[in-house]
Amino acid sequence: MRSRRYVYQPRLVVGLFFLTHPPCPGSCTQNHRLCLNSVMDAIAHFTRLFAYDAWANDEVLAGLRTAATPQPRALELMAHIFSAERLWMERLEQKPQTLPVWPKFTIEECDKQAAELPSLWKLYLANSSEADLAEAISYRNSKGEPWSSRRHDILMHLITHSAYHRGQVAMTVRAAGSTPAYTDFIHSIRKGFVK
């Protein structure tokens, strides 16, 4: 079977479910089938995703706060989410790294990061253009290896990275006999937590 290559178009919202959709009249070329019936620009799309990310992080932290003592592994995973978001912000702004990749945060330190980071991402996106998001930046990863990535790929990585680790938090909480926070994206939309 021949492999197909899909190209990111900054003015189009991209996701796995787009691969099976038929072309949208007037909004896609013959070569690219990644589209929605109504097109959302990349800045608005990422602004919405980061609003969801902030809401989901807050929900998880609220759940962890209900325990007499938050589970250490769950707290460690949340600290990593916040540290990674700050680390990537610093890379995007070409600033030095200020936190370790796996910091040892208390619940209060996680709360502080959860309060600060959403406004930083909102400001970053408000000051970016779609052309900015398509630009590549050079950086070194946590192993010191040189890399170059497009800004919109970094932003998408952050959203999926956070969701992945929130899933690990949910498994940890459930394994301890508690009910984890319900942080599905569609739930946040249905309930109006994210517009």
N, C-alpha and C positions, 0 to 999 in steps of 0.2 A: 504494500500500500504506500502510495506517495505521501510524503510528509508535507503539510501546509505550514507556511510561515505567516504569522499574524503580526501586523505592525501597529504600534501604538500611535493613535492620532490624538494630539493634545485636546482638540475640541470635542472629542468623543469620549464617553464613559466606557471603560473597557472592563470586562470581566469574563469569566469562563462561560456564563450562560449566553453570551452574545455569539459564541461560535456557531450555534445552531440556528440563529435567527435568520430569516430571509433578508435580502437587502432592503433598506428603507428608502423609498422613493425620494430623490432630491437631497439625501443627506449622506450618501456613501458613493464611492466610486465603484466601478466594476471589480477592481482589484482588492478592495477592502470591505469585508462584511461585518466589521465591528461597529455596531451602531445601535441606537435606541430609536423608538418612534419619535421621541422629542429629544433633541440634543441638549446636554448640559455642558457648559464649559468646564474646563479642568479646575479652575480656581474655585468655582462654586461647588464642584463635586468634592474636592479635597477639604474645603471648609466644612462641608456637611459631614464627611467622614471623620474629621478631627473633632467635631462637636459630638458625634457618636462615641468616639474613643474616650473623650473626657467624661461623658455620662456613664459609660460602662465602667471606667476606672473608679468613678465615685460610688457606683453601686457595689462594686466588689469591696471597696474599703469600708463602706457602711456595713456590709455583711461581716467583714472581719472584726469590726469594732464591737459587734454584739457578743463575741466570745469573751469570756473572762480573760483569757490570754490568747491572742491570735496565734494560729499555728505557724511555727517558724518557717516552714517551707513555703507556705502561702505568702507570708510577708516578704520572704526573700525573692519570690517571683515578681511580686508587685514592685519591689524596690528596683529590680532589674528592668521592668517595663519603663519606669520613670527615668532611670539612668540612661537607658538606650534612647529615649526620646530627647533627653537633654544632649547626649553625645552627638546624635545626628543633627540636632539644631546647631551645635557648635561646628560640626563639619560643614554644614551648609553655609554657615557664616564665616568659614575659614578661621575659626578661633581654636585655641588650645582646649583639650579635654579637661574638664574640671572634676569629674566623678569617675570612680572605678566602674567597670562594666557590671559587676555584681557587688553593689554596696551593701553594707549591713545597716539598713534603715529601721528605725522604730516606726510604729504606726503613725506617730505624730510627724515624723520626717516624710513619710509617704504622703500624708495629708498636705504638707507644705508643697511638695512637688506637684501634687494633683491640683492645688490651687494656682500655682504659678504657670505651669506648662500650657494650659489651654489658651491663655491670652497671648503667650509667645507665638504659638502656632497660628492663631488668628491674625496677629500682626504680620507675621512672616508672609502668610498667604495674601493678605490685603496689600502688601507692598510688592508682590510678585506679579508678573505677567505670564501668560501662557508660554511666551517665548522663553522667559526665564526658567520655567519649569522644564523645558525641553533641553536646556543646557546641561552639559556634563560638568562635574566638578572632580577634582583630584583630591585624594585623601589617603591616609594610612589607616588600615584596620587595626583592631586591638592586638594583632600579632606583629604589627609594624610593617605589613606588606602594603606596597603602593597599589591603589586602585583608582578607577575613574567610573563614575555612575551618573546617569541623568537624574536631575533633581526629582522629577515625577516618579521615577523608579524608587528612589529613596523614600519618598512620601508613602508610596504604596507598600513598600517593605515595612515601614513603621506601623501602619494600620494592621497588616496581617501578623506582624511580629507580636503586637500587643494582644490581638485576639487569640493567637496561639497560646501565649503564656497565661492569659485569663482562663483559657480552657484547662490548663494545668492546675491553676488555682482551684477551679471548680472541682476537679477530680480529687484534689487534696482535701478540700472541705467535705466532699461527699464521703470519702474514705474514712474520715474522722466521725462520721455519723450525723453531720449537719447538712442543711440545705444550702447550696451555693446561690449566689446572686444570679438572677435571670437577666442575662446581658445580650440576648440575641438582637441583632440590628433591626429586624422587622418588628420586634416588640417595642423598641424605642420609637419607631415610626408610628405604629398603630396607636400607642398611648400618647403620642404628641410630645414625648421627651426630646425628640430631635425633629426638626422641621425639614 
